[in-house]
Amino acid sequence: AAFIKIEHSTSKAVKITYKGTPIKTPSITLIYVSDSLLKRIEDFSNGKGIESRMCIGNYLKGSLIEANGSTKTIYFYLRTSGLFIKEFIMGFIPRLIYIFPVSHKYTELFLLNHSTIFSITDIFKNKTLHFKLNERLFLLGSFVNAANKKCSMTFDEKLVEFFSNFEYMGELIFLMQSIINVDRHCLLYSSIKSLEQCWWIGPLKISFSGEQGIEYGGLRREWYTLLWKELSDTKIFITNERGTYGPNPLWKDLNIFEFAGKILGKALSLGANPMFRLYLPFSFSSSFLYQLKGINIGYRHFKVDYPEFYTSRIDYIVKNKVEDLDLYFTDEIYDEKGHLIESKNLKPSGKKIKVTNFNKFEYLHLLAKYRLSDRIKGPLTKFKTGLHYYVSETYLANFDESEMDLLFSGFSTIDFNDLKKHHNCQNVSHKIMEWFWLVLEHLSEEQKLLFLKFITGSSRLPPNGFKDLCPVFTIRQLNEEGKLPSSHVCANVLNIHPHSSFEAFESSFITAITEGYVGFENY
């Protein structure tokens, strides 16, 4: 889609020719707009208020045509994350009724005819909705402008757009905090019990039973990391061949997945303030992230989440004749000990339908649907219910699955060259600073994670690494010779002390990060 300024606004389908020869291209629509309409389009797609009898603030007024032919007054609000359809209860209380992702593939739906009536299919509810809008062309132009903007957005710009949805949380930071008392030795269920008794408003203020730590952010990061670790250690979320995680399809208590989704949504909603951002200690699988966005998956997702299975089975079926493999439209799932867990027909009477070269891609599609989607349908539905308590479907629409992984889980690679560029020093001698960097160079990958957890309370960094760590990482020298290092995880501060030799300094440092990263005391 493109914009051309002319005096009279309209839209037309066009064909492109080169020296008289038509060029085969996807359908192209030119939107002709005047200077004044273009300015209104840019303002509306940027979320600014528009002075017009058709608009209330930055809502565009129209009608929803009901199934029985009656109409309901509704208002369109546009951002790069989605086209929001709202109604106003009692004339002033907005209520969201429908959301559509901003995408160029939807623009043609505005052009089914040139009347004031148009239709859009709600991909989340699989339902076609019919609208009446006198300024349909204005909405189309605004929609295309937002789609163009979305295509050119950087990840950092997408983060700003995403967290702007939760800026209201800043007003609640110190006014309404939910105090959560948890037991480190029974973290998951003590967290569930404590959260059942609070309103989930504002930041969660964590208190560990029997510990003296004061909550300024560090305890919350520690709790969040340990909570998700317990969700994986207890096999509520299980790993795949790639080492990423998804819901356990055999877990019977589905409410735990709604709790997990709500915890993730709560953490994301607090991220409007960088100091309150929290990150999972692991990554979700690609297929799970796709489905969180409401996108259907296919057999190619096996290549990402189950590369060995893809190579040994899926890719072989794709590239070879299958008549001699004696395959049928069924699937069997075995546990780690080789015991049969489930046997499933992939289609009615599947055990009687043989896989052939003609139908093998249907078989692969149904196999992926069963293994990666149908088996986790219950947990996925519950997880999304919890997540959407705070995070609407289209808030995530701007991100692809790799960007969603960064949003949820941060950055798992620890680059000390990056740390050298983004840190502060307080009264640290040249010799101690040299020793510090030398110790970091000798750390194993496991020790690097322990070091990060020791100073921040989390095993993950923000998406842009130490650059985005808030507050900035600070190294501070105290002058009690021979004492073990300590940290203030709320402020990302590491306290180090002088030692008689490098060997003593290194031994003290390793002892602190490997044995002193759990629990809190006052300093």
GUMI-222531 format. One record per atom (N, C-alpha, C): x, y, z. Coordinates in steps of 0.02 Angstrom, whole numbers, plus 50000, padded with zeros to 5 digits. Layout:
N
XYZ ...
//
This chain:
523
500424994150000 500005000050000 500445006250000 500205011649969 500605017749964 500135023749971 500425029549987 500045035749993 500245040449936 499745043349902 499855048449852 499395054349868 499665060249872 499265066049890 498915068949828 498235069149830 497845072449779 497275076149814 496885079749775 496375083949805 495785079949832 495585074649797 494995070849818 495205064049843 494985062149902 495185055849934 494775050049907 495115044549890 494785038449867 495285032749870 495085026749850 495545021049847 495385017049785 495905014549752 495805010749690 496295004949686 496064999249659 496504993649644 496874995349580 497514993749576 497924995549518 498324989649493 498554990149431 499014985249402 499644988949380 500214985449384 500854988449366 501094985349301 501304989549254 501584987049191 502284989949181 502694986249143 503364988549126 503424988249050 503484994149018 503504994648945 502914991148913 502334992148943 501724989448916 501564982348936 502044978948970 501934971948991 501724971749064 501134968649078 500914968249148 501414964249191 501544966649251 501984963249298 501544959449348 501684952949356 501304949049404 501524950649475 501074953349514 501214955249583 500604953449625 500694953249691 500094952649735 499654958749724 499024958349743 498564963849734 498824970149768 498784975749732 499044982049757 498474987149757 498424990849811 497914996049816 498255002649830 498105007649789 498345014449802 497805018249839 498005021449892 497545025449932 497695032749918 497235036149884 497325043149868 497035047349924 497445051549955 497205055650010 497435062850002 497035067350027 497205074450026 497695075950082 497995081950080 498465083950133 498125083850202 497515086450204 497165086850269 497005079850296 496785075350251 496615068550273 497245064750294 497795065850258 498425062450275 498655064550345 498575070950362 498765073250429 498325069850482 497675069250469 497225066050516 497395058650524 497565055450467 497755048350468 498365047250512 498875051450503 499495050650541 499365051850616 498945056650632 498785057950702 498395052150733 497905049550696 497485044250723 497885037750732 498305035950683 498685029750688 499245030350740 499405036550760 499895037550814 499555038350882 498885037350884 498535037550948 498375044450973 498415049650928 498265056450950 497525057950941 497275062450983 496575064450977 496445068350913 495845067750886 495675070950823 495035074950833 495035081250813 494435085450819 493995084250758 493475080450767 493025078750712 492365076550742 491825077950707 491175075750732 491125068150733 491575064650696 491565057350695 491995054350750 492355058350786 492825055650836 492675058250906 492805054050955 492785056051025 493495054951051 493865060351063 494575059651082 494935056351024 495245050551036 495565046950982 495185040450965 494535040550976 494095035050956 493685037250896 493655033050845 493265034450785 492595031050791 492055034850783 491375032450796 491095028750736 490795022750749 490465018850697 489925014550726 489715009450688 489175004950711 489374997750699 489194993350745 489264986150737 488584983450716 488554979750661 487924976950636 487834970050667 487334969350708 487204963050743 486904957950695 486894951550717 486634946050675 485914947150655 485514950350699 484814951450685 484684957850645 485224961150623 485154967150583 485164973650621 485104973350687 485134979350728 485854981950732 485944988150754 486614991050758 486764993350829 487404993250845 487644995550910 488195000650897 488175006250932 488695011350925 489345008850956 489875009150916 490535007050940 491055012250919 491665011450946 492205016250932 492845012350916 493185014750864 493815011650842 494395015550871 494885011850899 495495014850926 496075011050897 496565014450869 497095011050831 497785012250861 498165006750868 498875006950886 499215001850842 499885001950840 500234996950800 500124989950825 499944989250889 499824982550916 499134979850898 498674984150876 498014981550858 497494986950846 496954984850812 496364989150804 495864987050858 495724991550904 495294990050961 494594992650947 494084988350958 493394990250951 493084990651021 492834996551038 492574997551106 491875000451104 491504999451157 490885002851169 490945006751234 490505011651243 490515015651304 489885014351345 489985011351403 489425009951448 489235016351484 488595017851484 488335023951515 488635030251483 488905029351423 489155035051385 489865037251401 490175034351452 490855036751469 491325031251494 491085025151507 491515019751530 491685015151472 492325015251447 492495011151389 492535003651406 492284999551361 492334992251368 492554989251303 493104985351305 493364982251245 492924976351225 492734976151160 492314970651137 492654966451083 493084969451042 493454965650992 494144968650980 494614964450958 495284966650941 495494963350875 495824967250831 496104964450770 496834966150764 497274961350748 497984963050738 498084967750679 498544972250685 498724976650629 499174972850582 498944971850521 499324968050471 499084970150402 499544970350352 499354972150284 498844967350254 498834961050279 498374956150249 497644957950265 497524962250313 496844964250330 496594970150289 497044973650254 496834979850220 496324978450166 496384972750130 495914971250076 495204970250102 495144968550166 494474967450195 494084973950201 494454979650203 494124986050204 493864988050135 494084984450083 493954986550014 493484981749977 493104977850014 492644973249981 492134977049939 491964982949960 491544987349920 491704994549941 491404999249906 491565006249919 490995009749957 490585005749990 490055008650031 490345010050101 489905011750146 490115013050215 490145006750256 489965000950227 489944994650264 490544990350244 490874987350293 491434982850279 491444977450332 491844972250320 491864966450364 492574964650381 492684962150442 493334959550463 493214952950500 493664948150489 493614941750525 494024942050588 493714940550644 494054940250709 494414933650713 495094933650707 495474927450705 495474923850772 495354927550827 495354924350892 494704920650906 494144923250879 493494920150891 493214916750829 493604916950773 493394913850710 492694916250690 492604922750691 491944925650679 492024931850636 491594932550585 491614938350541 491144943750569 491404949750576 491024955350604 490894960450549 490314963550551 490114968350500 490034975250533 490324980250501 490324986950529 490054992050479 489804997450505 489605003250465 489995009250489 490335012550442 490755018250461 490775023150403 490555029250414 490545034250361 491245035850337 491735035450381 492425037150363 492835030650356 492575026050316 492925019650306 493615020750275 493665025150226 494315026450194 494815029350244 494575033550288 495015036450340 495285030950385 494855026250405 495085020650447 495565016150409 495425014950344 495875010850303 496555014050298 496575020550283 497215024050278 497605023850344 497245024650400 497565024450465 497835017450480 497445012350460 497645005450470 498285003850431 498295005850367 498895004750326 499495008450353 499385014550376 499935018450405 500225015050467 499775012350510 500005008750569 500365002350550 500124998750498 500454992650475 501154994150448 501214999750410 501875001750385 502355003350442 502085006850492 502495008650550 502715002350588 502264997550594 502414991350630 502974987550595 502974987450528 503484983750490 504174986650500 504214993150515 504874996350521 505104997250593 504704994750641 504874995650711 505464991350732 505924994050771 506454990150801 506184986650864 506574981950890 506364978450950 506284983251009 506744987951016 506704992851070 506074997151064 505884998951002 505275002850992 504664998651009 504684992250994 504134987751011 504064987251087 504634987151122 504604986851196 504274993151223 504454998951197 504145005251220 503395005051208 503195002751148 502485002251132 502124997451179 502444991751193 502144986651236 502044989251307 502574992051336 502534994151406 502115000451415 501995004051360 501545009951366 500835007851384 500665001551371 499994999051390 499904998651466 500464998851502 500434997851575 500695003951614 500725009651581 500995015551615 500585017451676 499945015551676 499515017051734 499775013651797 500155008151789 500405004551847 500875008851889 501205013751856 501665018051893 501325021751950 500675023351942 500315026851993 500175022452054 500225015752043 500055011152098 500665008552134 501255010452111 501865007352136 501925007652212 501815013652240 501905014352312 501225015152349 500685015752310 500035016652341 499715010052362 499765005052318 499414998752331 499874992852316 500234990552365 500684984852357 500374978752390 500454972952357 500214966652385 500784963152421 500724962152486 501254959052526 501164951452524 501684947952502 501654940652493 502164937452541 501924933452588 502364929852633 502444922752607 503064920652593 503184914052563 503704910252602 503664903652596 504134899152628 504604896552574 505254897852582 505734895852531 505734888252520 505564884352572 505584877052568 504934874152539 504434878252529 503804876152498 503554882052457 503964884152411 503874890652379 503234891052337 503124886052295 502564886352248 501894886752285 501774881952329 501114881652361 501034887052415 501574889252447 501504894952493 501364901352454 501624901852393 501494907652350 500764907652328 500514901852307 499814901352286 499354903252343 499494900552402 499064901952461 499074909252479 499664912352478 499724919352497 499384923852445 499464922152380 499174926252327 498414925752324 498154920152348 497424919452351 497104924552398 497504927252444 497244931752495 497394939152481 497654940652421 497804947552405 497454949652340 497494956152323 497134958852266 497554959052202 498184957252206 498634957352148 498704964452120 498634969552161 498674976452137 499364979252153 499654982952105 500314985652115 500844980252119 501464981952135 502004977052139 501874971952195 502124965952185 502094960852237 502694961852284 502564963152346 503094964252396 503224957652431 503814954752422 503964947952444 504314948052512 504094943352555 504424942252620 504544934752627 505174932752634 505344925752645 505324924152720 504964918852737 504894916952808 505584915552839 505704918552898 506324917352935 506924921152909 506824925852861 507384929652834 507264937052845 507814940852848 507774947952867 507814952752808 507804949952747 507884954352689 507324959552685 507514965552661 507034971052652 506894971652577 506254971952558 506064971752488 506134978552454 506634978952410 506694984652364 506774982152293 506554976052279 506594973252212 506984966752208 507504966052249 507924960152246 507564953852269 507174954352322 506794948452346 506284946252294 505984951052261 505484949352209 505814945652151 506404947952130 506754944452075 506954937452096 507194936652158 507384930152184 506774925552187 506214928052212 505604924052217 505354921952148 505354926652101 505094925252034 505514919851999 506174920352006 506614915251977 506504908452008 506484908252074 506394901852109 505704898752097 505194903052090 504524900552077 504484896952011 504764899951958 504744896751893 505204890651891 505754890851929 506184884951933 505804879051964 505394880552015 505004875152046 504474872651998 504184877051958 503694874951909 503984870151857 504634870851844 504974866251798 505234860051835 505504860951895 505774855251933 505234850151951 504614852551961 504064848051978 503714845251916 503994846751856 503744844151793 503064846951773 502884852651801 502284856151779 502414859051709 503014861651699 503264863451633 503864858851619 503864855851560 504374850951543 504774853251482 505384850651479 505844852751426 505784848251365 506014850851308 506034846951247 506764845751227 506874843151167 507554841551145 508004847651143 507714853451130 508114859551124 508274862651191 507934860351245 508044863251311 507574868851328 507074870151285 506564875151301 505954871551331 505484875451358 504964872651400 504254873951373 503814869351391 503104870051376 502704866351429 502034867151429 501614863951481 501654856251476 501614853051533 501594845751536 500884843551519 500784840051462 500094838151442 499774833151489 500164829851531 499894824751576 499744827451646 499884833951658 499764836751724 499014837751734 498744835051788 498014834751796 497714841251823 498064844751867 497794850951896 497914856751848 497424858251805 497514863451754 497524870451784 497264871251845 497254877951875 497954880651887 498444876251894 499134878551905 499394882351845 499144880651785 499354884151724 499044891151720 498434891851745 498134898451748 498524902851798 498724899851853 499134903551902 499794905751870 500124901151834 500764902851801 500674908351750 500144907951710 500014913251661 499884919951693 499544919851749 499394926051785 500034929051815 500474924751840 501114927151867 501524930451811 501554927251753 501924930151696 501604936851676 500944937051670 500604943151651 500724948751701 500714946951765 500844951951818 501544954751811 502034950351799 502734952551792 502804957251732 502474955651676 502514959851616 502184966651629 501634966651666 501274972951678 501674977751721 502134975251761 502554979451804 503144982351766 503274979951705 503874981751668 503894988751641 503334992551647 503354999551625 503895003351663 504045001151724 504615003851762 505184998851755 505745000651722 506294995851710 506554992551774 506494995951831 506744993051894 506324987151917 505714986551890 505254981251913 505214975551862 505634975551811 505584970251760 505864963651787 505514958351769 505684951551792 505744947051731 506194942051736 506314937551680 506294930251703 506004926051659 505984918851673 506684916051674 506814910751713 507474907651713 507584902751656 507084902151612 507144897751553 506744900751496 506784897551438 506404899951379 505834895151364 505274897851340 504734893751316 504884891251246 504584885551227 504694882751161 504394887251107 504664886751048 504424890750992 503694889450977 503494883050977 502794881350962 502324884051015 502534884151078 502114886751132 502034894351124 502574897851107 502544905051098 502084906851039 502134903050985 501684904150928 500954903650949 500804898550988 500104897451007 499864902551058 500314905451097 500114910951141 499864916951101 500104917651039 499884923050996 499274921150955 499034914950962 498454912650925 498614910450855 499254908850841 499464906750774 499494899150770 499204896450716 499234889150707 499944886950691 500114880850711 500784878250700 500774872550649 501354870750623 501404865450574 501994860950590 502114856050546 502634851050559 503334854050560 503434859950530 504104862950530 504304865250600 503824865950646 504004867650714 504384862050749 504324855950724 504724850550752 505474852050743 505644855350688 506344856850673 506654861250726 506254865750756 506514870350807 506504867050876 505934863950893 505844861450961 506094854350971 506074850250917 506294843250922 506724841650861 507324844450858 507744843750798 507934836550782 508064832350832 508234825350819 507634821650790 507054822650818 506444819550792 506304821850721 506414828350709 506314831150642 506774827750591 507404827150609 507894824350562 507764816950550 507634813250603 507564805950597 506904803750567 506374807750577 505714805550554 505384810350505 505294816550526 504914821350485 505264822650418 505894824550422 506264826150361 506324820150314 506384814150344 506424808050303 505774807050264 505204808050298 504554807250265 504474812350210 504684818550222 504624823950172 505014822250109 505614819550117 506074818650060 506054811850027 505684807150056 505694800250029 504994797450019 504964791949981 504334788449973 504184784750038 503544784450055 503354781950121 502934775550119 502774773150059 502334767250055 502604761250093 503274760550094 503564754650125 503674755450201 503504761250229 503614762450300 503054759650344 502514757650313 501954754750351 501694759650404 501604765950383 501354771150427 500594771950419 500264773450474 499544774750472 499404781350509 498804783850500 498624790250531 498494789350605 499004787150641 498984786350713 499654788850741 499654789850806 500284791750839 500294788550908 500894786750929 500994783650995 501524787551033 501384789051096 501834792851139 502104788151192 502774788051200 503104783751250 503464788151301 503534785551363 503904789151413 504654787651407 505054790351453 505784789651449 506004782351455 505584778151487 505764771051496 505494766651440 505184769651391 504924765851335 504234763051344 503874765251396 503194762951409 502694767251369 502204764051339 501704767551300 501254771851346 501204778351330 500794782951369 500124784051335 500154785651270 499544787151233 499584784151163 499004782151137 498934780051068 498334783851039 498424787150983 497914791750959 497814791250884 497184790850862 497024791550791 497084798950772 497464800450721 497544807450700 496944809950660 496524805450636 495904807050604 495434801150614 494784801750604 494324796150614 494544789950575 494554784250611 494774777850582 495494778150556 495904782350590 496584783450567 497004777150565 496874772450610 497274766250612 497164761950551 496644763550510 496514759850450 496724763550386 496964769750396 497144773850338 497904774150332 498174771350279 498894771050269 499164777650242 499764779550265 500094785550241 500424784050174 500284788250124 500564787450057 500914793950037 501244793849980 501554799949955 501034805249941 500424803149925 499894807849910 499644811449972 499594807950029 499304811050089 499804812150145 500454811450131 500944811750186 500994818650218 500864823950180 500894830650210 500294831950255 499724828950239 499154829250285 499324825550350 499654819850343 499874816050402 500344820250446 500834823450414 501314827450453 500964833350487 500484836450453 500114842050483 499724839650543 499384833950537 498984831350592 499424828950650 500004826350633 500474824150685 500714830150726 500884835650692 501094841650728 500524844550769 499934844550740 499344847250776 499224843250840 499284836650836 499164832550895 499704833450947 500344832550926 500894832650975 501024839551005 500994844750963 501204851350986 500624855751007 500004853950988 499434858251004 498894854751043 498604849451014 498024846151046 498194843451115 498794840651124 498974837551188 499034842751244 499174849051227 499234854251278 498654859251275 498114857351242 497564862151233 497294864651300 497194860051347 496934861951413 497414866551450 498044864551459 498524868951493 498614875651457 498634875551389 498724881651351 498144886451362 497534883851359 496944888051370 496954891351438 497124887351490 497154890051557 497714895151564 498294893751534 498864898451538 498674905051506 498354904851448 498154911051414 497634914851454 497184911251488 496694914551531 497044918651585 497544915651617 497914919251668 498314925051639 498664923751583 499074928951551 498654934951530 498074933551500 497654938951474 497294942751529 497344940451590 497094944451646 497444951251648 498074951351627 498464957551626 498664959651555 498804954751511 499094956251446 498604954051391 498324958951356 497854957351302 498204953551245 497804949851205 498104946051149 498534950451104 498284956251086 498634960251036 499204964351065 499274964551131 499864967951158 500504964451135 500454957951121 501034954051099 501084953551023 500604956550987 500564955650915 501164958350878 501494963450905 502074966450871 502684961950872 502714957150918 503314953050927 503274946550889 503844944450859 503884937550835 504084933150893 504144926550881 504254922050938 504934923050970 505444924850932 506104926050962 506094932351004 505724937450983 505664943551022 505244942451084 504724938151078 504334936451138 504774932851189 505234928651165 505694925251211 506114930351249 506364935451214 506754940651248 506324944551297 505704945951278 505244949551322 505114945551386 504984939051379 504824934851436 505434932951477 505974930951442 506534927651474 507184931651474 507184937451442 507794941351441 508354937951402 508964939551421 509564937451385 509944932451427 510074926551400 510394921351439 511154921351433 511424924751382 512144925051372 512454930651413 512954928951452 513284933851495 513954935751464 514004941851440 514604944351406 514944949451452 515524947451479 515864951951526 516194957851490 516294957451425 516524963251387 515974968651387 515354966251385 514784970851390 514754973951459 514894970051511 514904972651579 515444977951588 516014977051555 516554982051561 516334988851534 515864988851487 515624995051457 515064998251498 514734994251539 514134996751573 514144994951647 514534998651685 514574997651758 514835004051790 514735004451854 515005009951894 515495007151946 515975011251965 516455009352018 516435014452074 516485012052135 516505016452193 517105014552237 517625018652235 518215017952279 518575011252268 518585008852206 518915002452191 519625003852167 520125000752200 520815001852181 520964998452114 521475000752080 521654997952015 521824990552021 522174988552074 522364981552083 521754977152093 521294979252135 520694975252149 520264974752085 520234980152046 519844980051984 520144975051935 520794974851930 521124969951885 520974962851908 521014961751973 520864955052000 520144953051985 519694957851992 518984956451980 518864953951909 519134957551859 519034955551789 519374948851775 519934947651806 520294941351796 519894935551824 519594936451882 519174931151910 518584929651863 518264934851836 517694933751791 517894929751729 518494931051704 518724927451645 518804919951658 518934918051720 519044911051737 518404907351756 517824910851760 517214907651781 516944902751728 516684897151752 516334892551706 515654895451689 515294892351640 514634894851621 514154894551681 514194889251720 513764888651779 513924894051830 514574895351840 514774900451888 514574907551865 514554908651799 514324915051773 513604916351793 513184911151787 512484911851806 512414913151881 512824909651921 512804910651993 513034917752012 513524920351976 513764927151987 513204932151973 512864931251916 512324935751898 511764935451949 511594929451972 511064928652022 511284931752089 511924931352104 512184934052167 512104941652170 512204944952113 512184952352113 511504955252094 511074951352058 510444954152036 509834950352063 509924944252087 509354940152109 509034936352052 509284937251990 509014933851931 509574930751891 509424925351856 509934922151814 509894924551741 509484929551728 509404932251661 509514939751661 509764942251604 509864949451594 509304952251552 509204958951552 508734962051506 508924960551434 508464961451385 508604959751315 509234962851287 509424968851308 510034972051283 510634971251330 510604966151373 511174964651416 511264969551473 511894970251495 512044974651552 511864981951538 511824983751475 511654990651457 510984992651486 510494987951487 509824989451510 509694987451582 510214984951617 510124983051686 509974989251728 509434988951767 509224994851805 509084992851878 509424996051926 509955001151918 510594998151886 511035002451863 511645000151831 512074996251881 512414991051857 512834986951900 513404991251930 513484990751996 513984994852031 514444990352072 515094991552065 515604987952105 515864992852158 515844990752220 516034995252275 516544991752319 517094995052334 517604992152377 517514994552449 517474989752494 517474991152566 518134988752594 518354991552648 519034990452672 519084985852732 518704980452733 518784975352785 519154969452753 519804969452762 520224964652726 520044957452742 520014953352689 519894946252696 519164944152700 518714948952701 518004947252708 517714944952641 517214940452644 516884938152583 516494943752549 516444943652483 516024948652448 515294947952470 514934953352466 514214953352479 513874957452424 513214957152422 512854960752369 512204963752396 511974968852361 511304971752372 510924970752307 510544965352302 510234963552238 509694968552218 509404972152265 508914977252248 509224982852206 509854984352220 510194989852186 510734987452138 510814980752130 511334977852086 512034980152106 512164979952170 512804982252197 513204976252223 513844975852204 514304970852229 514814974052275 514864971852336 515364974352384 515944969452385 516554971952370 517144967652373 517654970652421 518104966352445 518584968352497 519294966652474 519784970252500 520484968652483 520704962052515 521174958552481 521464952352507 522214952552498 522554948152532 523284948252531 523574945852465 523194941852427 523434939152363 522844938052317 523004937252252 522474935952203 522134929352218 522524924252238 522234917652253 521714918052309 521874922052361 521404922852416 520774926652393 520884931752351 520324935652324 519864931152282 520164927052239 519774922652195 519384917452236 519724914452285 519394909352327 518804912352364 518894918452390 518354921852426 517774923352379 517924925452319 517414927252270 517004921052250 517344915552235 517004909352215 516564906652271 516824906952332 516434904752390 515794908752397 515834915252387 515254919652395 514714918052344 514904917352280 514384916452228 514104909452227 514494904452251 514244897552249 513874895552311 514034898652367 513714896752430 513294902252461 513354908352437 513004913852469 512474917052426 512234913552373 511754916652328 511034915352348 510914911552401 510244910052424 510134913052493 509594916752502 509424919652566 509614926952572 509294930352619 509404937552627 509514939252700 509954944152710 510054947152776 510074954652767 510014958252821 510104965552819 510844967152824 511044972252787 511744974552790 511754981752813 
//
